[in-house]
Amino acid sequence: MTATATVAHGPQHLRALQRANEVRLARAELKRRVSSGELTVSEVVLTVPWETESMTISDLLTAQRRWGHTRCRRFLQGVPMSESKTVGSMTARQRNAIASMLDGATSTTPAAVRAPVGALAAA
């Protein structure tokens, strides 16, 4: 038997910095896509891209437009789930619960914004 080892290039701390920068840039791009509406949080939670494995669910939720700390906290109380829970450590049941709650919350329009049926016909 022969043992083989892979030789990494560069010192470990430089490789760690490079990896951290890659993750940071990928997360920033993901947050931009979520903020623009190109990608939904429920899609991200269900697919779990590599850059979200160690990302907290609150970071992901607050990347959406009009989602601040308070709205995120109230939403997660309904699951119940800690704000510091990482997306990668969520169970399949938790992922499905979050995704269905998000899809239900975004598919319905608030009553204050919804126009009465007759109002559109009269205009």
N, CA, C and O atoms as a GROMACS GRO file, in nm:
protein
  492
    1MET      N    1   0.084  -0.118   0.000
    1MET     CA    2   0.000   0.000   0.000
    1MET      C    3   0.088   0.124   0.000
    1MET      O    4   0.189   0.132   0.070
    2THR      N    5   0.047   0.216  -0.078
    2THR     CA    6   0.118   0.343  -0.079
    2THR      C    7   0.024   0.453  -0.033
    2THR      O    8  -0.092   0.458  -0.075
    3ALA      N    9   0.073   0.539   0.050
    3ALA     CA   10  -0.007   0.651   0.099
    3ALA      C   11   0.023   0.773   0.014
    3ALA      O   12   0.139   0.804  -0.016
    4THR      N   13  -0.081   0.840  -0.025
    4THR     CA   14  -0.062   0.962  -0.102
    4THR      C   15  -0.120   1.079  -0.024
    4THR      O   16  -0.220   1.066   0.045
    5ALA      N   17  -0.056   1.189  -0.037
    5ALA     CA   18  -0.104   1.310   0.029
    5ALA      C   19  -0.112   1.420  -0.074
    5ALA      O   20  -0.030   1.429  -0.165
    6THR      N   21  -0.212   1.504  -0.058
    6THR     CA   22  -0.223   1.618  -0.148
    6THR      C   23  -0.144   1.733  -0.090
    6THR      O   24  -0.150   1.761   0.030
    7VAL      N   25  -0.074   1.798  -0.174
    7VAL     CA   26   0.007   1.911  -0.130
    7VAL      C   27  -0.068   2.038  -0.167
    7VAL      O   28  -0.095   2.064  -0.284
    8ALA      N   29  -0.102   2.115  -0.066
    8ALA     CA   30  -0.173   2.241  -0.090
    8ALA      C   31  -0.072   2.351  -0.114
    8ALA      O   32   0.037   2.352  -0.055
    9HIS      N   33  -0.108   2.441  -0.198
    9HIS     CA   34  -0.019   2.551  -0.231
    9HIS      C   35  -0.044   2.669  -0.138
    9HIS      O   36  -0.159   2.708  -0.117
   10GLY      N   37   0.060   2.723  -0.082
   10GLY     CA   38   0.050   2.840   0.004
   10GLY      C   39   0.023   2.803   0.149
   10GLY      O   40  -0.022   2.693   0.178
   11PRO      N   41   0.051   2.897   0.238
   11PRO     CA   42   0.025   2.873   0.380
   11PRO      C   43  -0.125   2.859   0.408
   11PRO      O   44  -0.209   2.912   0.335
   12GLN      N   45  -0.155   2.789   0.514
   12GLN     CA   46  -0.294   2.761   0.549
   12GLN      C   47  -0.374   2.888   0.574
   12GLN      O   48  -0.490   2.896   0.531
   13HIS      N   49  -0.317   2.986   0.640
   13HIS     CA   50  -0.392   3.107   0.671
   13HIS      C   51  -0.428   3.186   0.544
   13HIS      O   52  -0.532   3.252   0.540
   14LEU      N   53  -0.345   3.179   0.444
   14LEU     CA   54  -0.377   3.247   0.318
   14LEU      C   55  -0.487   3.173   0.242
   14LEU      O   56  -0.572   3.236   0.179
   15ARG      N   57  -0.485   3.041   0.247
   15ARG     CA   58  -0.592   2.962   0.185
   15ARG      C   59  -0.725   2.988   0.256
   15ARG      O   60  -0.829   2.996   0.191
   16ALA      N   61  -0.720   3.000   0.390
   16ALA     CA   62  -0.842   3.028   0.466
   16ALA      C   63  -0.898   3.166   0.431
   16ALA      O   64  -1.019   3.182   0.418
   17LEU      N   65  -0.811   3.264   0.416
   17LEU     CA   66  -0.856   3.398   0.377
   17LEU      C   67  -0.917   3.398   0.239
   17LEU      O   68  -1.018   3.464   0.214
   18GLN      N   69  -0.855   3.324   0.148
   18GLN     CA   70  -0.908   3.315   0.012
   18GLN      C   71  -1.046   3.250   0.012
   18GLN      O   72  -1.137   3.297  -0.057
   19ARG      N   73  -1.061   3.144   0.088
   19ARG     CA   74  -1.191   3.076   0.096
   19ARG      C   75  -1.296   3.166   0.159
   19ARG      O   76  -1.410   3.169   0.112
   20ALA      N   77  -1.259   3.240   0.264
   20ALA     CA   78  -1.353   3.331   0.329
   20ALA      C   79  -1.399   3.440   0.232
   20ALA      O   80  -1.516   3.478   0.232
   21ASN      N   81  -1.307   3.489   0.151
   21ASN     CA   82  -1.344   3.590   0.051
   21ASN      C   83  -1.437   3.533  -0.055
   21ASN      O   84  -1.531   3.601  -0.098
   22GLU      N   85  -1.413   3.410  -0.097
   22GLU     CA   86  -1.502   3.347  -0.194
   22GLU      C   87  -1.643   3.334  -0.139
   22GLU      O   88  -1.740   3.362  -0.208
   23VAL      N   89  -1.653   3.290  -0.013
   23VAL     CA   90  -1.784   3.274   0.050
   23VAL      C   91  -1.852   3.409   0.065
   23VAL      O   92  -1.971   3.422   0.036
   24ARG      N   93  -1.778   3.509   0.108
   24ARG     CA   94  -1.834   3.643   0.128
   24ARG      C   95  -1.888   3.701  -0.003
   24ARG      O   96  -1.997   3.757  -0.007
   25LEU      N   97  -1.811   3.687  -0.110
   25LEU     CA   98  -1.855   3.737  -0.240
   25LEU      C   99  -1.977   3.660  -0.292
   25LEU      O  100  -2.069   3.720  -0.348
   26ALA      N  101  -1.978   3.529  -0.273
   26ALA     CA  102  -2.092   3.448  -0.318
   26ALA      C  103  -2.218   3.483  -0.241
   26ALA      O  104  -2.327   3.488  -0.298
   27ARG      N  105  -2.204   3.507  -0.110
   27ARG     CA  106  -2.320   3.546  -0.029
   27ARG      C  107  -2.372   3.683  -0.069
   27ARG      O  108  -2.493   3.705  -0.074
   28ALA      N  109  -2.282   3.775  -0.098
   28ALA     CA  110  -2.323   3.909  -0.141
   28ALA      C  111  -2.402   3.900  -0.272
   28ALA      O  112  -2.504   3.968  -0.288
   29GLU      N  113  -2.356   3.818  -0.364
   29GLU     CA  114  -2.427   3.799  -0.491
   29GLU      C  115  -2.563   3.735  -0.467
   29GLU      O  116  -2.662   3.776  -0.528
   30LEU      N  117  -2.569   3.637  -0.380
   30LEU     CA  118  -2.696   3.571  -0.348
   30LEU      C  119  -2.793   3.671  -0.286
   30LEU      O  120  -2.911   3.673  -0.322
   31LYS      N  121  -2.745   3.754  -0.195
   31LYS     CA  122  -2.832   3.854  -0.132
   31LYS      C  123  -2.881   3.955  -0.235
   31LYS      O  124  -2.996   3.998  -0.228
   32ARG      N  125  -2.797   3.994  -0.330
   32ARG     CA  126  -2.841   4.085  -0.436
   32ARG      C  127  -2.952   4.021  -0.520
   32ARG      O  128  -3.050   4.087  -0.555
   33ARG      N  129  -2.935   3.893  -0.551
   33ARG     CA  130  -3.037   3.824  -0.631
   33ARG      C  131  -3.169   3.810  -0.555
   33ARG      O  132  -3.276   3.822  -0.614
   34VAL      N  133  -3.162   3.786  -0.425
   34VAL     CA  134  -3.282   3.777  -0.343
   34VAL      C  135  -3.348   3.914  -0.334
   34VAL      O  136  -3.470   3.926  -0.346
   35SER      N  137  -3.269   4.017  -0.312
   35SER     CA  138  -3.322   4.152  -0.299
   35SER      C  139  -3.389   4.200  -0.427
   35SER      O  140  -3.490   4.271  -0.422
   36SER      N  141  -3.334   4.162  -0.541
   36SER     CA  142  -3.391   4.205  -0.669
   36SER      C  143  -3.515   4.124  -0.708
   36SER      O  144  -3.587   4.162  -0.800
   37GLY      N  145  -3.539   4.013  -0.639
   37GLY     CA  146  -3.654   3.930  -0.671
   37GLY      C  147  -3.624   3.823  -0.774
   37GLY      O  148  -3.714   3.747  -0.812
   38GLU      N  149  -3.501   3.816  -0.819
   38GLU     CA  150  -3.460   3.714  -0.916
   38GLU      C  151  -3.466   3.574  -0.855
   38GLU      O  152  -3.488   3.476  -0.925
   39LEU      N  153  -3.447   3.567  -0.724
   39LEU     CA  154  -3.444   3.442  -0.651
   39LEU      C  155  -3.523   3.461  -0.522
   39LEU      O  156  -3.513   3.566  -0.459
   40THR      N  157  -3.602   3.362  -0.482
   40THR     CA  158  -3.678   3.375  -0.359
   40THR      C  159  -3.607   3.303  -0.245
   40THR      O  160  -3.529   3.211  -0.267
   41VAL      N  161  -3.635   3.346  -0.123
   41VAL     CA  162  -3.574   3.282  -0.007
   41VAL      C  163  -3.621   3.138   0.005
   41VAL      O  164  -3.544   3.052   0.045
   42SER      N  165  -3.746   3.111  -0.029
   42SER     CA  166  -3.794   2.973  -0.020
   42SER      C  167  -3.717   2.882  -0.116
   42SER      O  168  -3.691   2.766  -0.082
   43GLU      N  169  -3.681   2.931  -0.234
   43GLU     CA  170  -3.600   2.851  -0.327
   43GLU      C  171  -3.462   2.824  -0.268
   43GLU      O  172  -3.410   2.713  -0.279
   44VAL      N  173  -3.404   2.925  -0.205
   44VAL     CA  174  -3.271   2.910  -0.145
   44VAL      C  175  -3.276   2.811  -0.030
   44VAL      O  176  -3.188   2.727  -0.017
   45VAL      N  177  -3.379   2.822   0.054
   45VAL     CA  178  -3.391   2.733   0.170
   45VAL      C  179  -3.409   2.588   0.124
   45VAL      O  180  -3.355   2.497   0.187
   46LEU      N  181  -3.483   2.567   0.019
   46LEU     CA  182  -3.508   2.430  -0.028
   46LEU      C  183  -3.388   2.370  -0.102
   46LEU      O  184  -3.365   2.250  -0.094
   47THR      N  185  -3.311   2.453  -0.174
   47THR     CA  186  -3.199   2.400  -0.251
   47THR      C  187  -3.067   2.400  -0.176
   47THR      O  188  -2.979   2.320  -0.206
   48VAL      N  189  -3.050   2.489  -0.080
   48VAL     CA  190  -2.930   2.504   0.004
   48VAL      C  191  -2.802   2.508  -0.080
   48VAL      O  192  -2.726   2.411  -0.082
   49PRO      N  193  -2.778   2.620  -0.147
   49PRO     CA  194  -2.650   2.634  -0.218
   49PRO      C  195  -2.533   2.631  -0.121
   49PRO      O  196  -2.552   2.655  -0.002
   50TRP      N  197  -2.414   2.602  -0.169
   50TRP     CA  198  -2.298   2.586  -0.081
   50TRP      C  199  -2.269   2.710   0.000
   50TRP      O  200  -2.222   2.700   0.114
   51GLU      N  201  -2.295   2.828  -0.054
   51GLU     CA  202  -2.264   2.951   0.018
   51GLU      C  203  -2.358   2.978   0.135
   51GLU      O  204  -2.328   3.062   0.219
   52THR      N  205  -2.471   2.909   0.140
   52THR     CA  206  -2.566   2.932   0.250
   52THR      C  207  -2.554   2.830   0.362
   52THR      O  208  -2.624   2.842   0.462
   53GLU      N  209  -2.467   2.733   0.348
   53GLU     CA  210  -2.455   2.628   0.449
   53GLU      C  211  -2.431   2.684   0.589
   53GLU      O  212  -2.492   2.637   0.685
   54SER      N  213  -2.343   2.783   0.601
   54SER     CA  214  -2.313   2.839   0.733
   54SER      C  215  -2.375   2.978   0.752
   54SER      O  216  -2.339   3.050   0.846
   55MET      N  217  -2.465   3.015   0.666
   55MET     CA  218  -2.534   3.145   0.674
   55MET      C  219  -2.655   3.132   0.766
   55MET      O  220  -2.726   3.032   0.760
   56THR      N  221  -2.679   3.231   0.850
   56THR     CA  222  -2.795   3.223   0.940
   56THR      C  223  -2.922   3.252   0.861
   56THR      O  224  -2.921   3.324   0.761
   57ILE      N  225  -3.031   3.195   0.909
   57ILE     CA  226  -3.160   3.215   0.843
   57ILE      C  227  -3.202   3.361   0.851
   57ILE      O  228  -3.268   3.411   0.760
   58SER      N  229  -3.165   3.430   0.958
   58SER     CA  230  -3.202   3.572   0.969
   58SER      C  231  -3.129   3.656   0.865
   58SER      O  232  -3.187   3.751   0.812
   59ASP      N  233  -3.004   3.624   0.835
   59ASP     CA  234  -2.931   3.696   0.729
   59ASP      C  235  -3.000   3.678   0.594
   59ASP      O  236  -3.011   3.772   0.515
   60LEU      N  237  -3.047   3.558   0.570
   60LEU     CA  238  -3.114   3.529   0.443
   60LEU      C  239  -3.249   3.599   0.435
   60LEU      O  240  -3.284   3.656   0.332
   61LEU      N  241  -3.326   3.596   0.544
   61LEU     CA  242  -3.457   3.659   0.544
   61LEU      C  243  -3.447   3.811   0.530
   61LEU      O  244  -3.527   3.872   0.459
   62THR      N  245  -3.351   3.871   0.597
   62THR     CA  246  -3.339   4.017   0.591
   62THR      C  247  -3.280   4.065   0.459
   62THR      O  248  -3.275   4.185   0.435
   63ALA      N  249  -3.236   3.974   0.374
   63ALA     CA  250  -3.189   4.013   0.241
   63ALA      C  251  -3.306   4.052   0.151
   63ALA      O  252  -3.287   4.118   0.050
   64GLN      N  253  -3.427   4.010   0.188
   64GLN     CA  254  -3.546   4.045   0.110
   64GLN      C  255  -3.581   4.191   0.132
   64GLN      O  256  -3.551   4.249   0.236
   65ARG      N  257  -3.645   4.248   0.034
   65ARG     CA  258  -3.692   4.386   0.049
   65ARG      C  259  -3.801   4.391   0.155
   65ARG      O  260  -3.886   4.302   0.164
   66ARG      N  261  -3.797   4.496   0.236
   66ARG     CA  262  -3.895   4.524   0.341
   66ARG      C  263  -3.894   4.422   0.454
   66ARG      O  264  -3.992   4.413   0.529
   67TRP      N  265  -3.785   4.346   0.469
   67TRP     CA  266  -3.771   4.252   0.578
   67TRP      C  267  -3.658   4.300   0.668
   67TRP      O  268  -3.541   4.292   0.632
   68GLY      N  269  -3.695   4.349   0.784
   68GLY     CA  270  -3.596   4.392   0.881
   68GLY      C  271  -3.585   4.291   0.994
   68GLY      O  272  -3.636   4.180   0.986
   69HIS      N  273  -3.516   4.333   1.098
   69HIS     CA  274  -3.491   4.245   1.213
   69HIS      C  275  -3.622   4.205   1.282
   69HIS      O  276  -3.640   4.089   1.318
   70THR      N  277  -3.711   4.301   1.301
   70THR     CA  278  -3.836   4.273   1.372
   70THR      C  279  -3.926   4.178   1.294
   70THR      O  280  -3.980   4.084   1.351
   71ARG      N  281  -3.941   4.200   1.166
   71ARG     CA  282  -4.025   4.112   1.084
   71ARG      C  283  -3.967   3.972   1.079
   71ARG      O  284  -4.041   3.873   1.083
   72CYS      N  285  -3.836   3.963   1.069
   72CYS     CA  286  -3.767   3.834   1.067
   72CYS      C  287  -3.791   3.760   1.199
   72CYS      O  288  -3.823   3.641   1.199
   73ARG      N  289  -3.775   3.830   1.311
   73ARG     CA  290  -3.792   3.768   1.442
   73ARG      C  291  -3.934   3.717   1.460
   73ARG      O  292  -3.955   3.606   1.507
   74ARG      N  293  -4.032   3.799   1.422
   74ARG     CA  294  -4.174   3.758   1.435
   74ARG      C  295  -4.205   3.638   1.346
   74ARG      O  296  -4.278   3.548   1.386
   75PHE      N  297  -4.150   3.639   1.226
   75PHE     CA  298  -4.172   3.528   1.135
   75PHE      C  299  -4.116   3.398   1.192
   75PHE      O  300  -4.182   3.294   1.188
   76LEU      N  301  -3.994   3.404   1.246
   76LEU     CA  302  -3.929   3.284   1.298
   76LEU      C  303  -3.992   3.234   1.428
   76LEU      O  304  -3.978   3.117   1.462
   77GLN      N  305  -4.062   3.321   1.499
   77GLN     CA  306  -4.132   3.276   1.619
   77GLN      C  307  -4.248   3.184   1.583
   77GLN      O  308  -4.288   3.099   1.663
   78GLY      N  309  -4.301   3.199   1.462
   78GLY     CA  310  -4.410   3.113   1.417
   78GLY      C  311  -4.366   2.973   1.381
   78GLY      O  312  -4.451   2.885   1.367
   79VAL      N  313  -4.236   2.949   1.366
   79VAL     CA  314  -4.190   2.818   1.320
   79VAL      C  315  -4.184   2.715   1.434
   79VAL      O  316  -4.234   2.606   1.408
   80PRO      N  317  -4.133   2.732   1.547
   80PRO     CA  318  -4.036   2.823   1.609
   80PRO      C  319  -3.892   2.784   1.572
   80PRO      O  320  -3.858   2.667   1.562
   81MET      N  321  -3.812   2.889   1.552
   81MET     CA  322  -3.672   2.867   1.513
   81MET      C  323  -3.590   2.987   1.560
   81MET      O  324  -3.636   3.101   1.558
   82SER      N  325  -3.468   2.959   1.600
   82SER     CA  326  -3.377   3.064   1.644
   82SER      C  327  -3.328   3.144   1.523
   82SER      O  328  -3.312   3.090   1.413
   83GLU      N  329  -3.304   3.272   1.545
   83GLU     CA  330  -3.252   3.357   1.437
   83GLU      C  331  -3.110   3.318   1.398
   83GLU      O  332  -3.067   3.345   1.286
   84SER      N  333  -3.039   3.254   1.490
   84SER     CA  334  -2.901   3.217   1.463
   84SER      C  335  -2.887   3.078   1.401
   84SER      O  336  -2.776   3.030   1.382
   85LYS      N  337  -2.998   3.014   1.370
   85LYS     CA  338  -2.995   2.882   1.307
   85LYS      C  339  -2.936   2.894   1.166
   85LYS      O  340  -2.977   2.980   1.088
   86THR      N  341  -2.841   2.809   1.135
   86THR     CA  342  -2.781   2.814   1.002
   86THR      C  343  -2.867   2.736   0.903
   86THR      O  344  -2.932   2.638   0.938
   87VAL      N  345  -2.865   2.780   0.780
   87VAL     CA  346  -2.946   2.717   0.676
   87VAL      C  347  -2.902   2.573   0.654
   87VAL      O  348  -2.985   2.485   0.630
   88GLY      N  349  -2.772   2.547   0.663
   88GLY     CA  350  -2.720   2.412   0.642
   88GLY      C  351  -2.757   2.314   0.751
   88GLY      O  352  -2.759   2.193   0.728
   89SER      N  353  -2.788   2.364   0.872
   89SER     CA  354  -2.821   2.274   0.983
   89SER      C  355  -2.971   2.252   0.999
   89SER      O  356  -3.014   2.183   1.092
   90MET      N  357  -3.051   2.309   0.911
   90MET     CA  358  -3.195   2.292   0.920
   90MET      C  359  -3.236   2.153   0.871
   90MET      O  360  -3.176   2.100   0.777
   91THR      N  361  -3.336   2.096   0.935
   91THR     CA  362  -3.388   1.967   0.890
   91THR      C  363  -3.479   1.988   0.769
   91THR      O  364  -3.520   2.101   0.740
   92ALA      N  365  -3.509   1.881   0.700
   92ALA     CA  366  -3.597   1.890   0.583
   92ALA      C  367  -3.735   1.941   0.624
   92ALA      O  368  -3.798   2.017   0.550
   93ARG      N  369  -3.780   1.901   0.739
   93ARG     CA  370  -3.910   1.946   0.789
   93ARG      C  371  -3.909   2.097   0.814
   93ARG      O  372  -4.005   2.167   0.780
   94GLN      N  373  -3.801   2.148   0.873
   94GLN     CA  374  -3.789   2.291   0.898
   94GLN      C  375  -3.781   2.368   0.766
   94GLN      O  376  -3.842   2.475   0.752
   95ARG      N  377  -3.706   2.315   0.669
   95ARG     CA  378  -3.695   2.380   0.538
   95ARG      C  379  -3.832   2.392   0.471
   95ARG      O  380  -3.868   2.498   0.419
   96ASN      N  381  -3.907   2.282   0.473
   96ASN     CA  382  -4.039   2.282   0.411
   96ASN      C  383  -4.134   2.377   0.482
   96ASN      O  384  -4.214   2.445   0.418
   97ALA      N  385  -4.126   2.383   0.616
   97ALA     CA  386  -4.212   2.474   0.692
   97ALA      C  387  -4.181   2.619   0.658
   97ALA      O  388  -4.272   2.699   0.635
   98ILE      N  389  -4.053   2.653   0.656
   98ILE     CA  390  -4.013   2.791   0.623
   98ILE      C  391  -4.058   2.826   0.481
   98ILE      O  392  -4.114   2.932   0.458
   99ALA      N  393  -4.032   2.735   0.386
   99ALA     CA  394  -4.068   2.762   0.246
   99ALA      C  395  -4.218   2.780   0.229
   99ALA      O  396  -4.262   2.870   0.158
  100SER      N  397  -4.298   2.694   0.292
  100SER     CA  398  -4.443   2.707   0.277
  100SER      C  399  -4.496   2.833   0.345
  100SER      O  400  -4.588   2.896   0.295
  101MET      N  401  -4.438   2.870   0.460
  101MET     CA  402  -4.479   2.994   0.526
  101MET      C  403  -4.442   3.115   0.441
  101MET      O  404  -4.519   3.210   0.430
  102LEU      N  405  -4.324   3.113   0.380
  102LEU     CA  406  -4.282   3.224   0.296
  102LEU      C  407  -4.369   3.233   0.170
  102LEU      O  408  -4.408   3.342   0.130
  103ASP      N  409  -4.398   3.120   0.109
  103ASP     CA  410  -4.481   3.121  -0.011
  103ASP      C  411  -4.622   3.169   0.022
  103ASP      O  412  -4.683   3.240  -0.058
  104GLY      N  413  -4.672   3.131   0.138
  104GLY     CA  414  -4.804   3.177   0.180
  104GLY      C  415  -4.805   3.324   0.214
  104GLY      O  416  -4.904   3.393   0.188
  105ALA      N  417  -4.696   3.374   0.272
  105ALA     CA  418  -4.689   3.515   0.311
  105ALA      C  419  -4.673   3.605   0.190
  105ALA      O  420  -4.724   3.717   0.190
  106THR      N  421  -4.605   3.559   0.087
  106THR     CA  422  -4.581   3.644  -0.030
  106THR      C  423  -4.691   3.632  -0.134
  106THR      O  424  -4.707   3.722  -0.217
  107SER      N  425  -4.769   3.523  -0.132
  107SER     CA  426  -4.871   3.507  -0.234
  107SER      C  427  -4.997   3.586  -0.202
  107SER      O  428  -5.075   3.616  -0.292
  108THR      N  429  -5.018   3.619  -0.075
  108THR     CA  430  -5.136   3.696  -0.039
  108THR      C  431  -5.099   3.842  -0.024
  108THR      O  432  -4.991   3.875   0.025
  109THR      N  433  -5.188   3.928  -0.066
  109THR     CA  434  -5.165   4.071  -0.054
  109THR      C  435  -5.230   4.120   0.074
  109THR      O  436  -5.337   4.071   0.111
  110PRO      N  437  -5.169   4.216   0.144
  110PRO     CA  438  -5.229   4.268   0.265
  110PRO      C  439  -5.363   4.333   0.235
  110PRO      O  440  -5.383   4.386   0.126
  111ALA      N  441  -5.455   4.328   0.331
  111ALA     CA  442  -5.589   4.381   0.312
  111ALA      C  443  -5.586   4.532   0.287
  111ALA      O  444  -5.672   4.584   0.216
  112ALA      N  445  -5.488   4.602   0.344
  112ALA     CA  446  -5.480   4.746   0.325
  112ALA      C  447  -5.444   4.782   0.181
  112ALA      O  448  -5.481   4.889   0.132
  113VAL      N  449  -5.373   4.694   0.112
  113VAL     CA  450  -5.330   4.722  -0.025
  113VAL      C  451  -5.434   4.672  -0.125
  113VAL      O  452  -5.449   4.729  -0.233
  114ARG      N  453  -5.506   4.567  -0.088
  114ARG     CA  454  -5.603   4.506  -0.177
  114ARG      C  455  -5.719   4.602  -0.202
  114ARG      O  456  -5.777   4.655  -0.108
  115ALA      N  457  -5.753   4.624  -0.327
  115ALA     CA  458  -5.862   4.714  -0.362
  115ALA      C  459  -5.993   4.636  -0.362
  115ALA      O  460  -5.995   4.518  -0.399
  116PRO      N  461  -6.103   4.698  -0.321
  116PRO     CA  462  -6.233   4.630  -0.329
  116PRO      C  463  -6.266   4.598  -0.475
  116PRO      O  464  -6.222   4.668  -0.566
  117VAL      N  465  -6.344   4.494  -0.495
  117VAL     CA  466  -6.376   4.448  -0.631
  117VAL      C  467  -6.448   4.556  -0.710
  117VAL      O  468  -6.419   4.575  -0.828
  118GLY      N  469  -6.541   4.624  -0.650
  118GLY     CA  470  -6.618   4.726  -0.719
  118GLY      C  471  -6.536   4.852  -0.748
  118GLY      O  472  -6.572   4.928  -0.838
  119ALA      N  473  -6.430   4.875  -0.675
  119ALA     CA  474  -6.351   4.998  -0.692
  119ALA      C  475  -6.282   5.001  -0.828
  119ALA      O  476  -6.270   5.107  -0.889
  120LEU      N  477  -6.238   4.887  -0.877
  120LEU     CA  478  -6.171   4.882  -1.006
  120LEU      C  479  -6.271   4.905  -1.121
  120LEU      O  480  -6.238   4.969  -1.221
  121ALA      N  481  -6.391   4.853  -1.106
  121ALA     CA  482  -6.491   4.867  -1.211
  121ALA      C  483  -6.541   5.010  -1.218
  121ALA      O  484  -6.573   5.059  -1.327
  122ALA      N  485  -6.548   5.078  -1.103
  122ALA     CA  486  -6.598   5.216  -1.100
  122ALA      C  487  -6.494   5.312  -1.156
  122ALA      O  488  -6.531   5.419  -1.206
  123ALA      N  489  -6.369   5.278  -1.151
  123ALA     CA  490  -6.263   5.371  -1.197
  123ALA      C  491  -6.252   5.370  -1.343
  123ALA      O  492  -6.170   5.442  -1.400
   0.00000   0.00000   0.00000
